[in-house]
Amino acid sequence: MIDIDKIVENLKSANQKRSEFVEFMENYKDPFIVLIACILSLRTNDRTTYPATVRMLKLGKTPEDFAKCDVKELEKAIYPVGFYANKAKQIVELSKELVEKYNSKVPDTIEELVKFNGVGRKTANLTLAKGHNIPAICVDVHVHRIFNRIGYVKTKTPEETEFALREKLPKKYWLDINTLLVTHGQNICKPINPKCTECPIAEYCMKIGVKNKGK
């Protein structure tokens, strides 16, 4: 029996070190900044994303600022995040759309957010949770991997995991679960060579159970 309350309690008690980018996303409550920072983070590790985000914010902090931003200047600021040229263009176009169609306000529903070019459910959910403080389940590779490893869900894709968690995970954990599992995934439950002996939720892990059965 998987005790999700105990799992969350153990992860919180473990007090694992957050990356600078995770800390930034946890504390920077502006929906627009959360949205464009999340766009930068796609297919890019946190060590690269955080300084790129800091450099980006020297150019502006509002949709109006980035709607007027030179794409090439933004490219230079965010390099070397993955697909930096595409992301710079996307952020400028998204900012213009926010100014022209949304009165510079970031929408607070998934349905509206995913209408923007390049904004998927992961980015939309994180924007709702961290930017608008609206309960939403942001599923990235860490959340998908860990929940499957402990057997809480049995899914093949992050999107499947999101919908499975919407049915199963108590809503009181929706806002915090991404930060907890991303931090755990970066420190302990890594995709390759996880630190199982240091894991605060190892007793629930099917990966370890399979190993033990083979001994």
Number of C-alpha atoms within 10 A of each C-alpha: 6 12 10 15 11 11 17 18 13 14 18 14 10 15 11 14 12 17 16 14 21 17 14 16 22 16 12 13 16 17 21 22 21 25 23 25 24 20 22 27 21 17 11 16 13 18 13 17 25 24 18 22 22 15 16 23 19 9 15 15 14 16 26 17 15 23 20 13 19 13 20 11 12 22 20 15 21 25 21 15 24 17 15 20 17 12 23 27 17 19 24 22 19 20 27 20 16 20 19 13 10 12 11 16 14 22 18 18 15 19 11 12 21 17 11 16 11 15 19 15 20 21 25 27 27 27 32 25 24 24 23 20 15 16 17 26 27 27 26 21 13 22 24 24 23 21 17 18 19 20 16 21 19 14 17 11 13 19 17 15 24 24 14 15 19 14 10 12 18 11 13 9 16 18 20 18 19 21 19 21 24 23 22 25 19 17 17 19 23 16 12 6 8 15 13 16 9 12 17 18 18 18 13 18 19 15 16 15 14 10 9 9 7 6 5
